[in-house]
Amino acid sequence: MATDTRTDGGQSLSARVRARFEGPNTIGNSNGFWVGFLVAVAALVAFPLVGNAEQFSLFLVLSLLGLSLSVVWGYTGVLSFGQVVFFGLGGYTFAVVSINFATPGGITAAVLAGVVGGGLGAAVLGYFMFYGGVRDVYVTIITLVATMVLHTFMAQTAGSEWTIGEAALGGFNGMPDIPLLKLGVGAASFQFMYNAIPVWVPGFGTVELDPFYYLALVLLVGTYLGLRALVNSDYGRAMVAVREDEDRTRMFGYNVKRIKLVVFILGGALAGLSGVLYAARNVFIDPTVFTLLFATLPVIWVSVGGRKSLLGAIIATIAIEYIRVTLGGELALVLLGALLLGTILFLPNGIVPWVHTQVRQNRPAPADAEGPETPDPTEASES
């Protein structure tokens, strides 16, 4: 009897842990998914042994930007065409603070300032939109206009009067003097840029690994799991309710404006983190982060991957950016346009939710089943 109690207790603990990351608002609530997830993470950990980790780190950084739009648009129904506003604010804030305080402690504070800068920008813009009664397509228009305004403004900051302390904004020339990324304080700090770590790997010998790549990977995986927990929580269900029917959600007593604002700020902070890592990786940032082309990319990533799918946002960002970097030029733009058009016309819910649905529908029924397989409510698709 005691043995059964211990077993039940162990299963209960395991169920409680998994329940935090599983639910009807995310794809992948099975043992097979989590095995595949661990295999994928392991493959990403080993990727620098066989691939270009420096280039791939950019894809991981931009995946955070894709996730920031996924949680805002896919789970709250707010199509923000201005996620690059908060991305750029995060990057520029990090650049200004780190140039003025180029010590490990100052650079660490600059990272936090960049994240706060992205979230604060979202808070200001979101407050006036949501508490000002702006809804639907008008939110999209305002966020797009904000992107264009910032691009125009930052392009005109080339003069010496646009210097904050030691940091010159530089206009179209950008800010090329961003210090290398170091986190920590004093001697207890570590440099993540241009500081390869020699590691002996069986079958490969001694290889030099890029610490920035692993920093971006850890932040991406942690953010993905954190957002899974959020969207499957009670608050996440309220977010989805706002997306599905604002008026009915308000009728049930939920503060719709506050929910939208909080999620918008979260998306802004995530975009700010992505901008910080982007500026730190390139040790440079310029107004091109506010261009219309760059503003369009997160919408394409999330649309193609599946706007109601966190996993789809990551996969589509990495795949599309790989294609864009590989092809380059106008051919890449034509292909992206065709991909977006085809997705909207034939797979409006996105590729990843469609693949997930096909896999579930074609899954063989248990041999001892007496009738049609009963769907598991925890395996509900995000679509």
NUFI-542965 format. One record per residue (C-alpha): x, y, z; residue number from 0. Coordinates in steps of 0.1 Angstrom, whole numbers. Last residue first. Example, Ala and Ser with C-alpha at 12.3 -4.5 7.8 and 13.67 -1.06 7.14 Angstrom:
2
+-------+-------+-------+-----+
!  east ! north !    up !  nr !
+-------+-------+-------+-----+
!   137 !   -11 !    71 !   1 !
!   123 !   -45 !    78 !   0 !
+-------+-------+-------+-----+
***
This chain:
383
+-------+-------+-------+-----+
!  east ! north !    up !  nr !
+-------+-------+-------+-----+
!   -52 !   264 !  -343 ! 382 !
!   -32 !   259 !  -311 ! 381 !
!   -41 !   222 !  -314 ! 380 !
!   -57 !   203 !  -286 ! 379 !
!   -37 !   175 !  -271 ! 378 !
!   -48 !   182 !  -235 ! 377 !
!   -84 !   175 !  -246 ! 376 !
!   -74 !   140 !  -257 ! 375 !
!   -95 !   130 !  -287 ! 374 !
!  -114 !    98 !  -283 ! 373 !
!  -101 !    72 !  -308 ! 372 !
!  -129 !    57 !  -329 ! 371 !
!  -142 !    24 !  -316 ! 370 !
!  -133 !    -7 !  -297 ! 369 !
!   -96 !     2 !  -294 ! 368 !
!   -74 !   -28 !  -287 ! 367 !
!   -50 !   -20 !  -315 ! 366 !
!   -47 !    16 !  -305 ! 365 !
!   -57 !    40 !  -333 ! 364 !
!   -30 !    49 !  -359 ! 363 !
!   -20 !    86 !  -360 ! 362 !
!   -31 !   101 !  -394 ! 361 !
!   -54 !   127 !  -378 ! 360 !
!   -28 !   137 !  -352 ! 359 !
!     0 !   140 !  -378 ! 358 !
!   -22 !   161 !  -401 ! 357 !
!   -32 !   184 !  -373 ! 356 !
!     4 !   190 !  -363 ! 355 !
!    14 !   197 !  -399 ! 354 !
!   -15 !   223 !  -401 ! 353 !
!    -5 !   239 !  -368 ! 352 !
!    31 !   242 !  -381 ! 351 !
!    22 !   256 !  -415 ! 350 !
!     0 !   285 !  -405 ! 349 !
!   -37 !   290 !  -396 ! 348 !
!   -45 !   305 !  -430 ! 347 !
!   -31 !   275 !  -448 ! 346 !
!   -43 !   278 !  -484 ! 345 !
!   -48 !   315 !  -491 ! 344 !
!   -28 !   331 !  -463 ! 343 !
!     0 !   305 !  -466 ! 342 !
!     2 !   309 !  -503 ! 341 !
!     4 !   347 !  -501 ! 340 !
!    31 !   346 !  -474 ! 339 !
!    52 !   321 !  -493 ! 338 !
!    48 !   341 !  -525 ! 337 !
!    59 !   373 !  -508 ! 336 !
!    88 !   355 !  -492 ! 335 !
!    99 !   341 !  -525 ! 334 !
!    98 !   375 !  -542 ! 333 !
!   118 !   390 !  -513 ! 332 !
!   144 !   363 !  -515 ! 331 !
!   148 !   368 !  -553 ! 330 !
!   151 !   405 !  -548 ! 329 !
!   184 !   403 !  -530 ! 328 !
!   196 !   374 !  -508 ! 327 !
!   193 !   337 !  -515 ! 326 !
!   211 !   323 !  -485 ! 325 !
!   203 !   351 !  -460 ! 324 !
!   166 !   351 !  -469 ! 323 !
!   163 !   313 !  -469 ! 322 !
!   180 !   311 !  -435 ! 321 !
!   158 !   339 !  -423 ! 320 !
!   127 !   321 !  -434 ! 319 !
!   137 !   288 !  -418 ! 318 !
!   148 !   303 !  -384 ! 317 !
!   118 !   326 !  -382 ! 316 !
!    94 !   299 !  -393 ! 315 !
!   106 !   274 !  -367 ! 314 !
!   105 !   299 !  -339 ! 313 !
!    70 !   314 !  -347 ! 312 !
!    56 !   279 !  -353 ! 311 !
!    67 !   268 !  -318 ! 310 !
!    48 !   297 !  -303 ! 309 !
!    17 !   288 !  -323 ! 308 !
!   -14 !   309 !  -326 ! 307 !
!     2 !   330 !  -353 ! 306 !
!    11 !   299 !  -373 ! 305 !
!    46 !   295 !  -389 ! 304 !
!    37 !   314 !  -420 ! 303 !
!    18 !   342 !  -403 ! 302 !
!    44 !   345 !  -374 ! 301 !
!    74 !   347 !  -397 ! 300 !
!    57 !   370 !  -422 ! 299 !
!    45 !   395 !  -395 ! 298 !
!    80 !   394 !  -380 ! 297 !
!    94 !   403 !  -414 ! 296 !
!    72 !   433 !  -422 ! 295 !
!    89 !   457 !  -397 ! 294 !
!   122 !   449 !  -414 ! 293 !
!   109 !   459 !  -448 ! 292 !
!    92 !   490 !  -434 ! 291 !
!   125 !   502 !  -419 ! 290 !
!   130 !   507 !  -382 ! 289 !
!   160 !   483 !  -377 ! 288 !
!   175 !   502 !  -407 ! 287 !
!   181 !   531 !  -383 ! 286 !
!   215 !   518 !  -372 ! 285 !
!   230 !   494 !  -347 ! 284 !
!   265 !   481 !  -342 ! 283 !
!   284 !   456 !  -319 ! 282 !
!   268 !   431 !  -343 ! 281 !
!   261 !   405 !  -315 ! 280 !
!   255 !   432 !  -289 ! 279 !
!   231 !   452 !  -311 ! 278 !
!   211 !   420 !  -320 ! 277 !
!   212 !   408 !  -283 ! 276 !
!   198 !   441 !  -271 ! 275 !
!   172 !   442 !  -299 ! 274 !
!   160 !   407 !  -290 ! 273 !
!   157 !   418 !  -254 ! 272 !
!   137 !   448 !  -265 ! 271 !
!   114 !   425 !  -285 ! 270 !
!   108 !   405 !  -254 ! 269 !
!   101 !   437 !  -234 ! 268 !
!    77 !   449 !  -261 ! 267 !
!    58 !   416 !  -261 ! 266 !
!    55 !   418 !  -223 ! 265 !
!    43 !   454 !  -226 ! 264 !
!    17 !   443 !  -252 ! 263 !
!     6 !   415 !  -229 ! 262 !
!     1 !   439 !  -200 ! 261 !
!   -17 !   464 !  -222 ! 260 !
!   -41 !   438 !  -237 ! 259 !
!   -50 !   424 !  -203 ! 258 !
!   -55 !   459 !  -189 ! 257 !
!   -78 !   469 !  -217 ! 256 !
!   -98 !   437 !  -213 ! 255 !
!  -105 !   441 !  -176 ! 254 !
!  -124 !   409 !  -171 ! 253 !
!  -159 !   410 !  -156 ! 252 !
!  -177 !   384 !  -177 ! 251 !
!  -191 !   411 !  -199 ! 250 !
!  -156 !   422 !  -207 ! 249 !
!  -148 !   387 !  -220 ! 248 !
!  -181 !   388 !  -241 ! 247 !
!  -171 !   421 !  -256 ! 246 !
!  -135 !   411 !  -264 ! 245 !
!  -145 !   379 !  -282 ! 244 !
!  -119 !   354 !  -294 ! 243 !
!   -87 !   374 !  -287 ! 242 !
!   -99 !   385 !  -254 ! 241 !
!  -108 !   349 !  -245 ! 240 !
!   -73 !   339 !  -255 ! 239 !
!   -58 !   364 !  -231 ! 238 !
!   -81 !   352 !  -203 ! 237 !
!   -69 !   316 !  -210 ! 236 !
!   -34 !   328 !  -207 ! 235 !
!   -42 !   344 !  -173 ! 234 !
!   -55 !   311 !  -161 ! 233 !
!   -23 !   295 !  -172 ! 232 !
!   -17 !   277 !  -206 ! 231 !
!    -6 !   309 !  -223 ! 230 !
!    19 !   317 !  -194 ! 229 !
!    35 !   282 !  -191 ! 228 !
!    41 !   281 !  -228 ! 227 !
!    55 !   316 !  -226 ! 226 !
!    80 !   305 !  -200 ! 225 !
!    90 !   275 !  -220 ! 224 !
!    96 !   296 !  -251 ! 223 !
!   115 !   322 !  -232 ! 222 !
!   138 !   296 !  -215 ! 221 !
!   145 !   280 !  -249 ! 220 !
!   153 !   314 !  -265 ! 219 !
!   174 !   327 !  -236 ! 218 !
!   194 !   294 !  -235 ! 217 !
!   200 !   295 !  -273 ! 216 !
!   210 !   332 !  -273 ! 215 !
!   236 !   325 !  -245 ! 214 !
!   247 !   294 !  -263 ! 213 !
!   255 !   314 !  -295 ! 212 !
!   272 !   341 !  -275 ! 211 !
!   295 !   315 !  -260 ! 210 !
!   309 !   306 !  -294 ! 209 !
!   327 !   272 !  -292 ! 208 !
!   363 !   265 !  -301 ! 207 !
!   369 !   228 !  -308 ! 206 !
!   394 !   204 !  -294 ! 205 !
!   390 !   169 !  -309 ! 204 !
!   360 !   163 !  -331 ! 203 !
!   353 !   126 !  -325 ! 202 !
!   350 !   131 !  -287 ! 201 !
!   347 !   168 !  -279 ! 200 !
!   375 !   188 !  -262 ! 199 !
!   363 !   223 !  -255 ! 198 !
!   381 !   256 !  -263 ! 197 !
!   358 !   286 !  -254 ! 196 !
!   358 !   314 !  -280 ! 195 !
!   359 !   349 !  -266 ! 194 !
!   349 !   371 !  -295 ! 193 !
!   317 !   382 !  -278 ! 192 !
!   304 !   366 !  -246 ! 191 !
!   328 !   382 !  -221 ! 190 !
!   324 !   369 !  -186 ! 189 !
!   322 !   388 !  -153 ! 188 !
!   331 !   380 !  -117 ! 187 !
!   363 !   401 !  -119 ! 186 !
!   343 !   433 !  -120 ! 185 !
!   305 !   427 !  -121 ! 184 !
!   287 !   403 !  -144 ! 183 !
!   279 !   401 !  -181 ! 182 !
!   302 !   413 !  -209 ! 181 !
!   290 !   420 !  -244 ! 180 !
!   317 !   438 !  -265 ! 179 !
!   315 !   475 !  -265 ! 178 !
!   292 !   494 !  -289 ! 177 !
!   313 !   518 !  -310 ! 176 !
!   296 !   515 !  -344 ! 175 !
!   265 !   535 !  -337 ! 174 !
!   246 !   542 !  -369 ! 173 !
!   258 !   559 !  -400 ! 172 !
!   222 !   567 !  -410 ! 171 !
!   220 !   590 !  -380 ! 170 !
!   251 !   587 !  -357 ! 169 !
!   234 !   583 !  -323 ! 168 !
!   266 !   596 !  -307 ! 167 !
!   273 !   580 !  -273 ! 166 !
!   298 !   597 !  -250 ! 165 !
!   271 !   615 !  -230 ! 164 !
!   241 !   613 !  -252 ! 163 !
!   251 !   628 !  -286 ! 162 !
!   225 !   641 !  -310 ! 161 !
!   238 !   677 !  -309 ! 160 !
!   269 !   664 !  -328 ! 159 !
!   247 !   659 !  -359 ! 158 !
!   238 !   625 !  -374 ! 157 !
!   204 !   622 !  -357 ! 156 !
!   182 !   627 !  -388 ! 155 !
!   179 !   590 !  -397 ! 154 !
!   167 !   583 !  -361 ! 153 !
!   137 !   606 !  -367 ! 152 !
!   126 !   591 !  -400 ! 151 !
!   129 !   556 !  -388 ! 150 !
!   111 !   564 !  -355 ! 149 !
!    82 !   580 !  -374 ! 148 !
!    79 !   550 !  -398 ! 147 !
!    78 !   525 !  -369 ! 146 !
!    52 !   546 !  -351 ! 145 !
!    31 !   547 !  -382 ! 144 !
!    31 !   509 !  -383 ! 143 !
!    21 !   508 !  -347 ! 142 !
!    -7 !   532 !  -354 ! 141 !
!   -20 !   514 !  -384 ! 140 !
!   -20 !   480 !  -367 ! 139 !
!   -39 !   494 !  -337 ! 138 !
!   -64 !   509 !  -362 ! 137 !
!   -70 !   475 !  -377 ! 136 !
!   -87 !   462 !  -345 ! 135 !
!   -91 !   487 !  -316 ! 134 !
!   -83 !   521 !  -303 ! 133 !
!  -104 !   531 !  -273 ! 132 !
!   -79 !   555 !  -258 ! 131 !
!   -72 !   531 !  -230 ! 130 !
!   -60 !   506 !  -255 ! 129 !
!   -41 !   530 !  -278 ! 128 !
!   -27 !   556 !  -253 ! 127 !
!   -17 !   529 !  -229 ! 126 !
!    -1 !   507 !  -256 ! 125 !
!    22 !   534 !  -269 ! 124 !
!    35 !   543 !  -234 ! 123 !
!    37 !   507 !  -222 ! 122 !
!    53 !   494 !  -254 ! 121 !
!    80 !   521 !  -251 ! 120 !
!    85 !   511 !  -215 ! 119 !
!    88 !   474 !  -224 ! 118 !
!   114 !   481 !  -250 ! 117 !
!   133 !   504 !  -227 ! 116 !
!   131 !   479 !  -198 ! 115 !
!   147 !   453 !  -220 ! 114 !
!   174 !   477 !  -231 ! 113 !
!   180 !   489 !  -195 ! 112 !
!   185 !   453 !  -184 ! 111 !
!   212 !   448 !  -210 ! 110 !
!   227 !   482 !  -202 ! 109 !
!   230 !   472 !  -165 ! 108 !
!   251 !   442 !  -176 ! 107 !
!   272 !   466 !  -198 ! 106 !
!   277 !   489 !  -168 ! 105 !
!   287 !   461 !  -145 ! 104 !
!   312 !   447 !  -171 ! 103 !
!   325 !   483 !  -176 ! 102 !
!   318 !   504 !  -207 ! 101 !
!   294 !   528 !  -189 ! 100 !
!   287 !   555 !  -215 !  99 !
!   290 !   531 !  -245 !  98 !
!   270 !   505 !  -226 !  97 !
!   242 !   529 !  -218 !  96 !
!   238 !   543 !  -253 !  95 !
!   241 !   509 !  -271 !  94 !
!   217 !   491 !  -248 !  93 !
!   191 !   519 !  -252 !  92 !
!   196 !   517 !  -290 !  91 !
!   190 !   480 !  -291 !  90 !
!   160 !   480 !  -268 !  89 !
!   144 !   510 !  -287 !  88 !
!   151 !   492 !  -319 !  87 !
!   133 !   460 !  -309 !  86 !
!   106 !   481 !  -293 !  85 !
!    99 !   498 !  -326 !  84 !
!   106 !   465 !  -345 !  83 !
!    74 !   452 !  -329 !  82 !
!    56 !   479 !  -348 !  81 !
!    31 !   461 !  -370 !  80 !
!    13 !   450 !  -339 !  79 !
!   -17 !   428 !  -347 !  78 !
!   -35 !   425 !  -313 !  77 !
!   -55 !   393 !  -311 !  76 !
!   -44 !   384 !  -276 !  75 !
!   -29 !   350 !  -281 !  74 !
!   -16 !   351 !  -317 !  73 !
!   -10 !   388 !  -319 !  72 !
!     7 !   397 !  -287 !  71 !
!    22 !   362 !  -279 !  70 !
!    33 !   357 !  -315 !  69 !
!    47 !   392 !  -319 !  68 !
!    72 !   387 !  -290 !  67 !
!    79 !   351 !  -302 !  66 !
!    91 !   364 !  -336 !  65 !
!   114 !   389 !  -319 !  64 !
!   128 !   361 !  -298 !  63 !
!   133 !   342 !  -330 !  62 !
!   154 !   371 !  -342 !  61 !
!   181 !   363 !  -317 !  60 !
!   181 !   326 !  -326 !  59 !
!   184 !   334 !  -363 !  58 !
!   213 !   357 !  -355 !  57 !
!   230 !   329 !  -336 !  56 !
!   228 !   309 !  -367 !  55 !
!   253 !   332 !  -385 !  54 !
!   279 !   329 !  -358 !  53 !
!   272 !   292 !  -352 !  52 !
!   281 !   283 !  -388 !  51 !
!   277 !   245 !  -388 !  50 !
!   292 !   212 !  -378 !  49 !
!   304 !   215 !  -343 !  48 !
!   284 !   247 !  -337 !  47 !
!   252 !   225 !  -342 !  46 !
!   258 !   204 !  -311 !  45 !
!   236 !   225 !  -287 !  44 !
!   211 !   230 !  -315 !  43 !
!   209 !   192 !  -319 !  42 !
!   204 !   187 !  -282 !  41 !
!   176 !   213 !  -283 !  40 !
!   159 !   194 !  -311 !  39 !
!   163 !   160 !  -293 !  38 !
!   148 !   175 !  -262 !  37 !
!   119 !   188 !  -281 !  36 !
!   114 !   155 !  -299 !  35 !
!   112 !   137 !  -266 !  34 !
!    88 !   164 !  -253 !  33 !
!    66 !   159 !  -284 !  32 !
!    65 !   122 !  -281 !  31 !
!    56 !   123 !  -245 !  30 !
!    25 !   143 !  -254 !  29 !
!    13 !   179 !  -250 !  28 !
!    28 !   194 !  -281 !  27 !
!    11 !   224 !  -297 !  26 !
!     0 !   251 !  -272 !  25 !
!   -33 !   267 !  -261 !  24 !
!   -51 !   235 !  -252 !  23 !
!   -27 !   228 !  -223 !  22 !
!     8 !   218 !  -214 !  21 !
!    37 !   237 !  -199 !  20 !
!    25 !   240 !  -163 !  19 !
!     7 !   207 !  -165 !  18 !
!    40 !   190 !  -171 !  17 !
!    52 !   199 !  -136 !  16 !
!    19 !   190 !  -119 !  15 !
!    18 !   157 !  -138 !  14 !
!    53 !   148 !  -127 !  13 !
!    44 !   156 !   -91 !  12 !
!    12 !   135 !   -93 !  11 !
!    31 !   106 !  -108 !  10 !
!    55 !   106 !   -80 !   9 !
!    27 !   108 !   -54 !   8 !
!     9 !    79 !   -71 !   7 !
!    41 !    58 !   -70 !   6 !
!    47 !    67 !   -33 !   5 !
!    12 !    58 !   -24 !   4 !
!    13 !    25 !   -43 !   3 !
!    45 !    16 !   -25 !   2 !
!    29 !    23 !     9 !   1 !
!     0 !     0 !     0 !   0 !
+-------+-------+-------+-----+
***
